[in-house]
Amino acid sequence: MNAETPALTTQTPIRGYFGHPLFGDDSIRALSRVGVIDVGSNSVRMVVFDGAARSPAYFFNEKIMCGLGRDLAQTGRLHPDGRARALAAIKRFALLAQDMALTSLTMVATAAVREAEDGEAFKAEVDASTGLEMLIIEGTEEARLSAQGVLLGWPGARGLICDIGGSSMELAEIGDNTVGRRVSSTLGPFRLQQVPGGKKGLKKHVSITLKALRDEVGGDHNVLYLVGGSWRALARLDMERQGYPLTVLHEYHLTPKSIRKTIDWIAEQDLKKLRDRTGISPERIMLVPLASVVLRQMLSIFRPKDIYVSSYGIREGILFEQMPDKLRSRDPLIEASRHLEQSHARIPGFGRKLFDFLLPLYRTVPHERMRLIRAACLLHDVNWRAHPDYRSESCFDTATRANLGGLDHRGRVYLGLALMNRYKSAGADSRLTPLLKLLSDEEIRHAIMLGRAMRFGAMFTMGGPNDAGELRYFPKKKVLELILNPDRKDLFGEVAAQRFQALAKTIGVSTKLRIARQSSKGSVVDDDPDS
């Protein structure tokens, strides 16, 4: 087991394309079963990532709320009960790691262990009792790894990441797919519990500290990425207040206005009742009011326009650290979709052929929409083993609830609606109406059109639709044309014809069916529309 973290390498630019499959590459396959033990101030967690996809797949994920950093500011030492629980958890994780035959295991300890006077003694105890090495990392290194976790989920992200733990809070700027300035502070909730002077003293302390941090990392960041359990809990409460229809926290978008409303709303609520309604742990929800003080001040001092929640942080940053450049440069959504197709589809590789066949319909769409179309084609058949009566719903669940990186909430619903319509002729079930409110009418129409297009192309032929014919789309003339290869024309049977007409009706165009002429050079299109 390797407990060392490789040096950060230069990243290549993010490209939104299919590219050559990397699953057979030894350097990529080596990422299978990569383990990380994160010894934090509030929790100790082990995550094992499995598979060579650019988007992390969680083979194992277990967390213990130990509270190592409780009372640290007051005593200068790790909490005795938290220390015992953390050691027991790490011993368990070490044995589990042996059973899983991990290719790599990295254990890092953050603020509580690095700042406690008995932190080195705890490290020695862990190392001796488990045979593993616990790396105590500096605050700026913690910030860098957390920022890399955000980059893993958001290729090309630009802004400021804010990672809050129990005993510290880190800031780091990201842009051009690299991590820039970073800084660590004592603005963790455990530390804030010890600040004197009541509410006024706390607010003043937070304000002074944040202004000093702004001087170090800059204050001209339009986007703020929130990392850490306290932020995720606050975002979950924002969802509860608004009745938000999707509870996937990753890439959840907030605005300064909604955050302020939620903070005021939380102050008026019974935290126990909120905990029962949302499933947030008691240890986590008790820290939300203090974290809220920090976030409110962040909004005033840094003045971000958009705020996003990241479920990816230091653990994913360590995985990102081990990725070769050729994998880092890939689009996480496309790579995760390819990985699912490879392992679940009836005919792996068909998704690329389907995309090529349907491309004439989408030549002018923007890059972000094209990513979703590519992902949909790759995912169009991964739920084929589901019961036919529930296959469309299973498709929707895959897109809206699966662990797919590089996919915001609107993208999830768009992708889910498209995949649902790949398997059914109706638009959407009424139970999905709340989720569809995340999309515009145009996005809904476009997703249904994509579903109908995949529904036709996926069943037209089993070898690849371009082997049987070619689609041509003339938007100004409002014509959708299908040119059949002569030796494959019998594939266009009744069901194919019905689905072709359904696609044209959704687009709002008429259809034209033609058969290519056979020549010594193969099939060529006859220019005579009546041939």
ZAVEXVEX-994315 format. One record per atom (N, C-alpha, C): x, y, z; residue in one letter. Coordinates in steps of 0.02 Angstrom, whole numbers, plus 50000, padded with zeros to 5 digits. Each point is the difference from the previous one (the first is absolute). Last residue first. Example, Ala and Ser with C-alpha at 12.3 -4.5 7.8 and 13.67 -1.06 7.14 Angstrom:
<sites>
506424988850354S 500425005950003S 499615005550037S 500154971449996A 499555005950000A 500455006050000A 
</sites>
This chain:
<sites>
481605048047148S 500254993449980S 499844994850052S 499585024649998D 499454995549987D 500234993049982D 501475018850044P 499614998850061P 499424995249989P 502455002449881D 499305000449980D 499574998350060D 502394998450002D 499775006950009D 499275000849982D 501354978450103D 499715002349937D 499715006950012D 502054987250134V 499345003050004V 499785002549932V 501614978350046V 500045007349994V 499295002750001V 501544975550053S 499375003750001S 500125007449996S 501924985149895G 499584998950059G 499365003949994G 501664999049829K 500355002850058K 499614998950064K 499144993649788S 500624996250007S 500415002350060S 497405004250021S 500485001249947S 500624995850011S 497235004950086Q 500584995750004Q 500455001549940Q 498195017150132R 500154995849941R 500614995750014R 498275008950197A 500605001649962A 500074995449941A 497695007950119I 500454994349996I 500595001949956I 498045014150164R 500334998949936R 500464993950005R 497925016350131L 500354993750000L 500294998849931L 499005021150167K 500144997949932K 500434993750005K 498255017350167T 500514994949988T 500094998649926T 499235022750166S 499764994549959S 500584995249986S 499755015550229V 500205000249930V 499664994349962V 500205005950248G 499555004549964G 500185000849927G 500894986450198I 500395005649974I 499555005149966I 498994980450078T 500275003650057T 500415006149978T 499194985349835K 499445003750030K 500245004250060K 501524985349895A 499865005849958A 499445004350029A 500514979750109L 500555004750006L 499865006349960L 498504982449977A 499935003050067A 500555005150012A 500104987049804Q 499465005049995Q 499905003650067Q 501514982249995F 500265005449958F 499495005649994F 499354980450106R 500445003950044R 500345005749962R 498604984949881Q 499605003550051Q 500455004550043Q 501034985949841A 499655005549967A 499595004150051A 501084980550075A 500495005249985A 499665006049968A 498694981250038V 500175003250064V 500515005649988V 499364987049811E 499445004050027E 500185003750064E 502114993949852G 499344996950004G 499495004450033G 502535000249901F 499515005350013F 499304996949997F 501904987149951L 500015001650071L 499485005250018L 500514993049775D 499474996250033D 500005000950076D 501675009649851K 499375003750001K 499444996450036K 502454995649945R 499754999950069R 499315003250006R 501364998549797D 500014993250026D 499764999550072D 500105021449886P 499584995349964P 499974993050030P 500315022450146N 500444996249958N 499614994349967N 498855023550080L 500134993050015L 500524997049953L 499235025150103I 500254996949939I 500214992950018I 498355020650104L 500354993950015L 500194996749934L 499215026250102E 500074995249946E 500404993950024E 498465023050078L 500444995050027L 500034994349949L 499245027849997V 499984993349972V 500514995650036V 499445025349990K 499614995950047K 499904993049972K 501305019449915K 499474996949960K 499524995850043K 501825010350106K 499655005449965K 499424997349958K 501444984650118P 499565003950044P 499625005549964P 501064976149933F 499985006649968F 499525004450039F 501504975050019Y 499515004650030Y 500075006849968Y 500644971549972R 500145006949978R 499445004450026R 501124973150039L 499525005350015L 500255006649970L 500484973149929E 500285006550020E 499435004950012E 500464970749996G 499765006049967G 500315006350029G 500604976850055A 499364998949966A 499775006249962A 501984999250135D 500084994549952D 499374999049958D 500085015650181N 500315002649939N 500144994649948N 499104994750221P 499525002949953P 500315002849936P 500804978650146G 500185007149999G 499585003449947G 499734976950074G 500715000849985G 500255007150005G 497694992450026M 500414997950058M 500745001049988M 497785014549904T 500444994449984T 500414998450061T 498145014450019F 500024999849927F 500424994149977F 499625008250231M 499694993849977M 500024999149924M 500965019150115A 500254994350037A 499704993449975A 499355021949912G 500664997949979G 500244993650033G 497865010050061F 500024997749931F 500694997049982F 499755009250212R 499524994449995R 499984997249929R 501255019550048M 500354994050022M 499554993949994M 499035020649949A 500534998649951A 500384993750019A 498385008250149R 499684997049941R 500524998349947R 500775011350192G 499764993350017G 499684996549941G 500645022449975L 500594995750003L 499794992850017L 498305016150005M 500234998849931M 500604995449999M 499255007350207I 499544995149972I 500194998349929I 501215017050103A 500164993550032A 499544994549973A 499605022349930H 500624997449971H 500184993250029H 498155011650089R 499864997949931R 500624996849969R 500265009550212I 499584994150004I 499864997349930I 501155020350016E 500434994450021E 499604993550005E 498835019949953E 500424998249943E 500454994150017E 498665009550169D 499584996349951D 500424997749941D 501385003050223S 499565004349960S 499584995749953S 500954990650240L 500155001049930L 499525005149969L 499844992150226L 500695002449996L 500195001749928L 497924990250062K 499995007250011K 500715002949998K 499504976549992L 500005003349934L 499985007550006L 499824985950192L 500685000249974L 500045003749934L 497864996450101P 500415004750039P 500715000649974P 498524984149893T 499855007149987T 500425004850042T 499824975049993L 500635003449986L 499905007549990L 498224984050034R 500395000450062R 500655003849991R 498524995049817S 499795005750039S 500405000750065S 501094988949779D 499504998350050D 499845006250042D 500795001749740A 500274999050067A 499434998450048A 499894998549744G 500495005150019G 500324998850067G 499124979449842A 499705005850034A 500555004750023A 500514979249896S 499745004749950S 499695006250032S 502144983450085K 499275000750001K 499795005449952K 502314993750040Y 499654993650010Y 499245000650000Y 501535018649972R 500314994949956R 499604993550005R 499525018550139N 499654999949936N 500334995649949N 501005002850213M 499334997350011M 499634999449934M 502085010550000L 500064992850005L 499334996750012L 500085023749995A 500184997249935A 500034992450002A 499655011450202L 499415000449957L 500144997149931L 501805001650152G 499514995150022G 499384999949957G 501645016649962L 500254993449980L 499514994650019L 499515021750072Y 499984999749927Y 500214993149976Y 500225004350228V 499294999249982V 499934999649924V 502165003950084R 499764993550022R 499284998849978R 500995021149963G 500254995049955G 499764993150018G 499505017650144R 499615000649938R 500224994949949R 501255001150198H 499334997350011H 499555000649938H 502644997949958D 499605003950048D 499294997350002D 502474988949937L 499295000149981L 499615003950052L 502374991350001G 499935004649944G 499285000749976G 500464977450126G 500335006550007G 499885004349939G 498544979450120L 500305002349937L 500305006950011L 498684979850132N 500585004150017N 500385001849936N 497264995450015A 500654996649996A 500565004950016A 497625005849982R 500254998050066R 500684996549999R 498725008749806T 499885005050052T 500314998250067T 500174985749801A 500265006649985A 499935004850058A 499154977950020T 500724999749987T 500295006949990T 497654997450021D 500354999750065D 500764999849990D 498624999149810F 499965006650031F 500385000250065F 499794979449891C 500445004549962C 500015006950032C 498504984450085S 500684998250020S 500515004549965S 497755001749939E 500115003150065E 500714998650025E 499324989849801S 500065007249989S 500135003650066S 499594976650005R 500655001649969R 500095007549992R 498144985550090Y 500335005250040Y 500665002349970Y 498574983049903D 499505004750025D 500325005850038D 501334981549915P 499765004649947P 499505005250025P 501934990250160H 499354997549975H 499725005049949H 502644999850022A 499435001750042A 499364997249970A 502174999249893R 499814994250041R 499425001550047R 501045016749855W 499594995249962W 499784994050041W 501315021950037N 499474997550044N 499584994649966N 501795012049891V 500314996950059V 499484997350048V 499895012149775D 499804993050007D 500264996850064D 500385023449926H 499334998549975H 499764992950015H 502115014050045L 499594997150054L 499354997049975L 501565011249854L 500384994950034L 499584996250051L 499055018449888C 500114994549953C 500394994450032C 499675019650126A 499374996449991A 500104994149953A 501805014950031A 499904995850058A 499364995849993A 500455015949832R 500484994549998R 499894995250059R 498725019349998I 499794995649946I 500474994049995I 500545017150151L 499434996150024L 499764995149947L 501725015049942R 500234995350051R 499444995550024R 499475017949857M 500304994449964M 500274994850048M 499175020350085R 499454995649978R 500284993949964R 501545016450065E 499714996950059E 499434995349982E 501065012949825H 500424994750028H 499674996450059H 498365011449820P 500595002150038P 500354994150033P 498614997349765V 499865000850072V 500645002150036V 499634994649758T 500055007050022T 499885000950074T 499884978649880R 500645003049981R 500085007250027R 498264980650018Y 500265004150054Y 500645003849983Y 498694983649865L 499475003650035L 500295005450047L 501414984449878P 499715005249956P 499445004050033P 501054981150118L 500355006450000L 499715005249952L 499444975750048L 499545005450018L 500315007049993L 501274979949957F 499404999749958F 499545006050011F 501924997050137D 500205001949932D 499395000249953D 499664992150221F 500145007149999F 500185002449929F 499754977050035L 499355003450004L 500095007549997L 501914986850012K 499694999349934K 499325003649998K 501124998850206R 500375004349955R 499694999949930R 499144985250161G 499825006950015G 500355005049955G 500434976050002F 499455002149957F 499835007450010F 501634987150130G 500255003349940G 499465002549953G 499494979450161P 500475005550014P 500305002849936P 497744986750046I 500515000349947I 500475005850016I 498364994650160R 499984993849961R 500564999749949R 500355014450227A 499615000149938A 500014993249965A 501245005850210H 499294998550007H 499614999549934H 502445005350038S 499854994750049S 499264997950000S 500925017349854Q 500464994349994Q 499784994250044Q 498865020950014E 499844996449938E 500424993649994E 500485014450178L 499364996650010L 499804996049938L 501905013349984H 500144994550047H 499364996150013H 499865019649871R 500334994649963R 500124994050044R 499165019150102S 499494997049956S 500294994349959S 501455012750133A 499574996050043A 499464996549958A 501415015049887E 500374994150021E 499584995550045E 499105020749929I 500074995449943I 500364993650021I 499785017150161L 499344997549982L 500064994849944L 501965011750071P 499774994950048P 499324997149983P 501925009349829D 499385002550028D 499714994750048D 502705001849947R 499364997749975R 499415003250036R 502395002550050S 499775004449946S 499324998049974S 501194987650170R 499775006450026R 499695004349945R 501064979849941L 499344998850029L 499725006550029L 502145000049903K 499534998249947K 499314998350027K 501855005250148D 499745005849965D 499474998149948D 500274983850210P 500455002549948P 499675005749961P 499394994350261M 499804999049930M 500545002449952M 499985001950245Q 500304993949974Q 499824998749927Q 499135018750126E 500735000550003E 500344994049966E 497665000550034F 500195004149943F 500765000649996F 499104989350188L 499904995949940L 500245003749938L 499985012150197I 500544995150002I 499954995249942I 498285015550028G 500615003549979G 500604995450001G 497924992750083E 500014999849927E 500625003649972E 499725000850230R 500084993049981R 500034999349923R 499615021550098I 500684997850008I 500104992849977I 497805008949912G 500465004150038G 500684996750005G 497234999549892Y 500694997949991Y 500455004750039Y 497695003449981S 500084994150042S 500714997249995S 499015025949962S 500394994549973S 500024994250050S 498445023749935V 500204995150050V 500384994449965V 499665027249931Y 499864993049984Y 500264995650056Y 499335027749929I 500284995450049I 499794992949982I 500215027349890D 499724993249998D 500374995650049D 500525022949991K 499355000449967K 499654993250000K 501835011350186P 499924995749942P 499315000749970P 501375012750189R 499485002049952R 499974995549938R 501435002650216F 500254997649935F 499505001449943F 499465006950223I 500695002049991I 500274998149931I 497754994550075S 500085007350004S 500715002149981S 499424976950010L 499605003249948L 500125007549999L 500984987250172M 500324998749936M 499645003649943M 499045000150215Q 500545004849994Q 500394999149934Q 498324984650050R 499685006549991R 500545005549991R 500724978250052L 499775000649931L 499675006849987L 500724994450221V 500575000849954V 499765001249929V 498404995250162V 500295006650015V 500575001349952V 499014978949994S 499585005049968S 500275007150012S 500954981250109A 500225000449930A 499615005349963A 499334995550218L 500655003450000L 500275000649929L 497954988250028P 499935007150018P 500665003850000P 500044976049957V 499745004249945V 499915007350021V 500674980250136L 500525004749978L 499755004849947L 498674982250093M 500155004650055M 500535005249980M 499344982049855I 499535005550000I 500145005050056I 501334979949976R 500095004749945R 499555006050007R 499904981950154E 500665003150006E 500105005349947E 498014986749997P 500005004850055P 500675003750006P 499264991049757S 500204997250064S 499995005350054S 498354999649783I 500665002650018I 500184997550070I 497884996649875G 500484994650009G 500715002350015G 497775012149965T 500514999949947T 500504994350006T 498145004650155R 499715000849932R 500524999049945R 500604999750233D 499574994349986D 499735000249929D 501285018250078R 500424994049994R 499584993949981R 498915020250050L 500335000349935L 500434993849987L 499015002350210K 499504998449950K 500295000349930K 501395006250176K 499854992950006K 499484998049948K 500605022950023L 500514996049965L 499864992650004L 498275020749997D 500234995250049D 500494995349965D 499585025849911Q 499764993150000Q 500274996150060Q 500505023249923E 499324999850028E 499744992950009E 502155005349903A 500005003150067A 499324999650033A 500304993149774I 500274995150047I 499985002750071I 499395014549824W 499494994850011W 500244994950051W 501495016749925D 499485003050043D 499474994950018D 501624993149847I 500325001150065I 499505003150049I 499314997349778T 500034993650035T 500325000850068T 499895018849858K 499334998050020K 500024993550041K 502005007449902R 499805004450056R 499314998150026R 500764988749810I 500384998050059I 499815004350060I 499085005149788S 499694994050029S 500384997750062S 500865018849882K 499345001450028K 499694993950033K 502074998149882P 500085003550064P 499325001450033P 500034978949844T 500135007149989T 500105003450067T 500324973149897L 499695004750046L 500165007149978L 500054972349904H 500145007149989H 499615004250051H 501084973549977Y 499405003950018Y 500195007449997Y 501474980449960E 499845005049950E 499335003650012E 500194979450148H 500555002049957H 499765004449943H 498494989850159L 500335006150023L 500555002449953L 497574986649977V 500704998949985V 500385006450016V 497554996250014T 500425000750060T 500734997949988T 497655010649868L 500554995349991L 500495000950058L 497995013849972P 499784993149983P 500554994849994P 499555022750164Y 500364998449939Y 499904992649983Y 499125016550177G 499644994449970G 500324997949935G 500775017550156Q 499705001649936Q 499564994549971Q 501174997650210R 499625006250005R 499625001449935R 501494981750007E 499404998750040E 499565006250004E 502105001549893M 499534996049960M 499354998950037M 501715010350118D 499755004649949D 499504996449954D 501154987250156L 499485003950033L 499715005249952L 501824987549927R 499424995550008R 499425003650033R 502045011349984A 499684999649934A 499394995450003A 501325001750192L 499655006349989L 499644999949933L 501374981850051A 499415000050043A 499595006449990A 502044998249888R 499514995549971R 499364999750042R 501825012550083W 499705003349942W 499474995549967W 501224990950176S 499575005350026S 499665003849943S 501624982849950G 499364997650025G 499535005450025G 501855004349801G 499984998450071G 499304998450024G 500815016949796V 500224993150014V 499964998950075V 499195018749790L 499984998250070L 500164992650009L 500455021349816Y 499874992850004Y 500064997950073Y 499565024149849L 500244997050062L 499794992750002L 500355021949810V 499704993550017V 500334997350063V 500655021049906N 499285000149989N 499654993650023N 502305014050076H 499794993449978H 499234999949994H 501865016750081D 499655000849936D 499794993349970D 501395006350203G 499285000550011G 499595000649937G 502564989350106G 499645004449954G 499254999850012G 501824988950125V 499774996149942V 499615004449950V 501025009350203E 500474994949978E 499784996449936E 498685016850114D 500625003249979D 500504995049971D 498004992350097R 499875003249935R 500635003449974R 500014991150217L 500044994749950L 499905002849930L 499715014550181A 500714998449994A 500104994549947A 497825005750054K 500305005549964K 500754998949990K 498784984650132L 499844999449929L 500315005649959L 500225000650237T 500374994449971T 499884999449925T 498785016150123I 500715001849998I 500404994549965I 497714995650038S 500095005349951S 500745001949992S 499364984550169V 499934997049933V 500155005349946V 499945007450223H 500574995649989H 499994997049930H 498165012950071K 500595004349989K 500614995749984K 498004989050057K 499935003249935K 500625004349984K 499864990050213L 500094995049948L 499995003249931L 499535013550187G 500704998249999G 500154994949945G 497775006050037K 500375005649972K 500744998449995K 498574984150102K 499875000549928K 500405005749968K 501074992950228G 499324998749975G 499945000749925G 502055001850142G 499645006149980G 499314998849972G 502254982749984P 499635003750052P 499615005949971P 500734974849895V 500115007249991V 499605003950052V 500034975649960Q 500405002750054Q 500135007549995Q 498824986349836Q 499644999150063Q 500365003350059Q 500954998549780L 499555005850010L 499594999450064L 501434982349928R 500395005850023R 499545005950016R 499024980849907F 500264998350066F 500405005850030F 499175002149774P 499505000850053P 500254998250070P 501735009349815G 499584994150006G 499535000750059G 501805015749906L 499285001350000L 499574993649997L 502515006449999T 499714996650058T 499255000850003T 501694999449772S 499805004350056S 499714995750056S 501575000149745S 499634996350051S 499855004850058S 500605001549714V 500135002250068V 499564996050047V 500955004149718R 499604996550050R 500225001950070R 500255005449706R 500135001950069R 499544996150048R 499874988749779G 500425005850010G 500145001350073G 499364978349823V 499875003050065V 500485005850009V 498954989649759T 500544999650049T 499785003450065T 498814999749782N 500104993050022N 500604999150045N 499115021349927D 500434997049950D 500214993050021D 499155010950207G 499895002749933G 500514997149952G 499335003350287I 500094995349945I 499845003549935I 500645005050284E 499745002349936E 500164994849946E 499574998050278A 500474999249945A 499685002549936A 499734997050295L 499805003349938L 500534998849947L 499104988650257E 500505001449949E 499695003449940E 499604994650282M 499685001549936M 500535002249951M 499724985150256S 500335004849954S 499565001449940S 499444984550182S 500475004550034S 500325005149954S 498304983849927G 499825001450069G 500445005350031G 499785002149741G 500014994050041G 499805001650071G 499845011149732I 499935000850072I 499994993250034I 500735013049757D 499944993550031D 499985001050076D 499765014049754C 499995001150073C 499844993450033C 500895011449744I 499714994550038I 500075001650074I 499845015649764L 500304999050066L 499674994150033L 500285005149725G 499715003450057G 500394998650063G 499504986949754R 500385006050016R 499655003650057R 500124974449847A 499705004450050A 500465005950015A 500314980449844G 499975007049979G 499695004750050G 499324975650034P 500565001749955P 499925007349977P 498994987250211W 499855005749957W 500605001549955W 500074981850156G 499285000249983G 499815005449952G 502254997450074L 499814993449976L 499275000049978L 500895019150105L 500194999649930L 499824993249970L 499695003150231V 499515003949962V 500154999749925V 501534989950143G 499384996250001G 499455003749961G 502045010750036Q 500064995049947Q 499374995649997Q 500165015650174A 499895003449936A 500054995149942A 500534992050213S 499285001349994S 499835003449935S 502274996850049L 499684993749985L 499245000849993L 501265018950065R 500174998049931R 499644993649981R 499825008050223A 499635004349953A 500124997849928A 501234989450167E 499304998050005E 499575004049952E 502215006350023E 499964993849962E 499294997250002E 500465018950129T 500025001849929T 499984993949955T 500094996850236G 499375003049979G 499995001849926G 501584979750079E 499925007050017E 499355002849972E 500374973550067I 500125004949948I 499875007150025I 500654973750081I 499705006150028I 500165005749952I 499844972149970L 500335006249980L 499635006050031L 500274972950062M 499525005449998M 500385006549986M 500484972649952E 500285006550017E 499455005349993E 499914972150066L 499915005149949L 500355006550022L 499734979950134G 500504998949948G 499945004849942G 498724998150218T 499704998049936T 500524998249947T 500505007550229S 499464995050008S 499694997749935S 501775016850014A 500244993850032A 499464994650001A 499505021949913D 500504996649958D 500204993250029D 498565013950128V 499674997449941V 500494996049957V 500885011150185E 499574994650022E 499644996849941E 501305019249963A 500434994350015A 499594994050022A 498855020249963K 500264997349936K 500434993850014K 499265012050185F 499454996249969F 500224996949934F 501505014150107A 499934993850039A 499444995749972A 500325021449910E 500544995549979E 499974993350037E 498445016950061G 499874997549933G 500534995249976G 499625013250213D 500104992850000D 499874997049930D 499765023250038E 500664998650029E 500144992550003E 498405011549811A 499974997550069A 500704998450025A 499505007049772E 500035005550048E 500014997750073E 499844985249805R 500605004149990R 500065005550052R 498104985450001V 500604996350016V 500625004449991V 497895009449945A 500014998150070A 500664996650018A 499605006849767A 500125005250050A 500074997650072A 500214980749820T 499965007249988T 500055004150064T 500784974649879A 499695003250058A 500045007549991A 500114976349831V 500205006850017V 499625002350062V 500714976749840M 499665002450059M 500265006950017M 499864981149780T 500305006150027T 499595002250061T 500444977649822L 499645002550058L 500375005950029L 499814981949767S 500305005950032S 499575001950060S 499524980649877T 500615001549963T 500365006050031T 498354981750131L 500045006549967L 500665000949964L 498604980850116A 500604999849958A 500085006449960A 498304992850171M 499835002549933M 500595000249953M 500184993150231D 499524995549968D 499855002149928D 501375013950135Q 500344993849985Q 499544995249962Q 499085019850081A 500445001449943A 500384993749980A 498694999650195L 499584999949939L 500425001049938L 501075002250206L 499834993049987L 499574999349938L 500515021750074A 500624996749978A 499874992749983A 498255013050093F 500125001749930F 500634996549973F 499474997950230R 499524996449958R 500145001249926R 501275012250152K 500194992950003K 499534995849956K 499495022750028I 500564999149954I 500244992850000I 498275006250150A 499775000349931A 500574998749951A 500515001550229A 499624993949986A 499764999849928A 501065019550075L 500484994549995L 499644993549984L 498675018950041A 500365000649936A 500494994349991A 498835001650204R 499554997949946R 500365000449932R 501165007850189A 499894992750005A 499574997549943A 500335023250018R 500634996649982R 499924992450002R 498225013850072G 500085000249927G 500624996449977G 499625002450230D 499534995249972D 500064999849924D 501365015950111P 500174993150019P 499534994749969P 500675023649883H 499494997850048H 500114992650016H 502075015549934L 499464996449968L 499504997750052L 501435021850058R 500114992949989R 499394997049963R 500215022750088G 500614999149961G 500144992849982G 498115011850124T 500474995650034T 500664999349964T 498215014449917Q 500005001050073Q 500554995950034Q 499554998649765A 500205006950014A 500075001350075A 499194978949927L 500715000949985L 500245007050017L 497734988550016D 500355003150057D 500745001149987D 499014984349824R 499585003150051R 500435002450059R 500734987749795G 500175006950014G 499565003550051G 499714976949923L 500685000750025L 500165007150022L 497864987149923G 500085006250037G 500705000750031G 498724981949861C 500404999050061C 500075006450042C 498494987149802M 500035006850028M 500354999650068M 500194983849774I 499875000150072I 500085007150025I 499614985949745K 500195005950040K 499814998950073K 500394987249735E 499764999550069E 500285005750041E 499884987549740N 499975006750029N 499704999450070N 500874985949753F 499884999550072F 500025007150028F 500034997349769F 499954992850015F 499844999050073F 499665020949825Y 500144998550070Y 499864992650014Y 500815016149782A 499494995150019A 500184997550070A 500655023549841P 500134995050052P 499404995450012P 500785011349764S 499545001850054S 500054994750054S 501254996649809R 500215006750022R 499575002650056R 500404973249961A 499635005649972A 500265006650028A 500644976150044A 500465004849969A 499645006049971A 499464982550222G 499905001149929G 500455005549975G 499295000450256D 500094994249958D 499895001849927D 500575010550268F 499775001449933F 500164993949956F 499625004450274V 500374996249950V 499685001449933V 500115011950263V 499684999349934V 500464995949956V 499605006950280M 500384996649949M 499584999449937M 500105017250235R 499664996549945R 500504996249957R 499435015650241V 500524995749970V 499644995749949V 499385025550127S 499864993249978S 500634996549976S 500065022050100N 499344997950021N 499874992749983N 502075010749946S 499865002550067S 499344997650027S 501274984749815G 499825007050008G 499865001950072G 501134980849831V 499935000950072V 499895007450013V 499814981949787D 500025007250015D 499855000850075D 500814980449808I 499745000950068I 500125007350019I 499874985049756V 500205006050036V 499684999850069V 500594982749763G 499705001550065G 500275006450030G 499604985849751V 500435004950033V 499655002150065V 499424983249806R 500064998850072R 500535004550032R 500265001649752S 499484995950029S 500164998550073S 501435011749844L 499595004150045L 499444996050031L 501524991749831A 500315000050066A 499615004150051A 499454999049766R 499744994350038R 500294999750070R 500835016249851I 499315001550020I 499714994550043I 502134997649906S 500045005650048S 499315002150024S 500234983049831D 500224997650066D 500015005650052D 498304998549789D 500655002850015D 500214998150071D 497854995449891G 500514994949995G 500695002450017G 498055014449998F 499924994950051F 500544994649999F 499525020849861L 500604999450041L 499984994150048L 498905009049743P 499884996950066P 500654999050039P 499755020149823H 500154992849999H 499874997150069H 498615022149922G 500694997950009G 500074992449999G 498095018350008F 500004993050020F 500724997550013F 499485025850045Y 499954995649943Y 500004992750025Y 500505025550089G 499364996750002G 499904995549940G 502205009750154R 499714999649933R 499364996050005R 501985014450162I 499404995849997I 499725000149930I 502665004050049P 499355003349996P 499434995049997P 502214992750129T 499855002049932T 499315003049997T 501754999550217Q 499404997349968Q 499955002449929Q 502144995050181T 499665005049959T 499414996949964T 500804989650236T 500255000749932T 499595005249962T 500694992750271L 499505002849954L 500315000949932L 500924980950169A 500035007249989A 499485002149949A 499554978350155P 500445002249946P 499985007549991P 499604986450231T 499625003549949T 500475002449946T 500104978350185E 500275006449978E 499575002949945E 499774978350111A 499725005550041A 500275006749979A 499604973649899N 500405006049993N 499685005750038N 500074971450011M 499585006050000M 500445006250000M 
</sites>
